[in-house]
Amino acid sequence: MPKRVLQGVVVSDKGDKTVVVKVERTFLHPLLRKTVRRSKRYHAHDEGNVLKVGDQTFIQECAPKSKTKRWEVVTADA
């Protein structure tokens, strides 16, 4: 089964080898038929501390690296 890949924006780079990535999704509300935006924050492993706040990046799911990290940075489109 392929690993999921999400695109988002880095909102925090305070942790060592960790970034927090905000991923937004849009969907149609089932009853109101209105487009709704929802966002979620993911802790991702960033080996080498390459990313900075505001960078666009892709994250991919991986085996757990810590209590909160289940994602890793794939590429950085800065």
N, C-alpha and C positions, 0 to 999 in steps of 0.2 A: 504494500500500500504506500503511495507516495506521501511525502511529508507536506503539510500545509505551508504555504508561503503567504505572508501578509505584507502590505506596504504601509508605512506610517512615518511620523515625524518624531525626532528625538526631543523629549521635553525635559530630560534630566540626564546629566552625565557625572553626578557626584560620586557614585560608587566606583570602586576599583574593578576594572574589567566588566562593568555593568552599565547599561543604559536603559532608560525607561522610554518606551516607544508608544506614542498615542496613535491608535488605528481607528479611523472613522469608517462607518458603513452607512449606507442609505437603503431604505426599504419603503415599500408602500404600506401604509397602515391598513389592516384588513377591513375595518369598518368605515373609517373616515375617507379612505382613498386619497390620502395626503402623503407626500414624501416626508419621511422622518429621518433625522440624522441622529445616530448614536455613536459614542466613542468609548474605547476601552484602552487601558494602559497595560502594557506587557513589559516585564523585566526581561532583558535580553543580554546574553553573553557577548561582550565586545573585546576579544583578545587584542591587546595592544592599545586599548583606549584611543581608537582612531576617530570616533564620531564626537561631534560637539552639538550643543543645543541648536535646534532649527534645521539640522540635516535631514534630508529625505533618505530613507533606508528600507531595505527588505529584510524581514526576519523569517526564520524557518524553525519549525518545531524540532526539538531534539530530546534526548534523554535528560532527566533532571540533573542540573549542575549544582543546585542549592535548594533551599526551602522554597524560594519564589521563582527561580529561573528555570523555565522550560522551553525557552526560545534562544536562538543564536542569530547574530547578524550574518547575512549572506553577502550583500554588497552595499556599498555606500554611494549614493548618487548625490554628491554635494555641489 
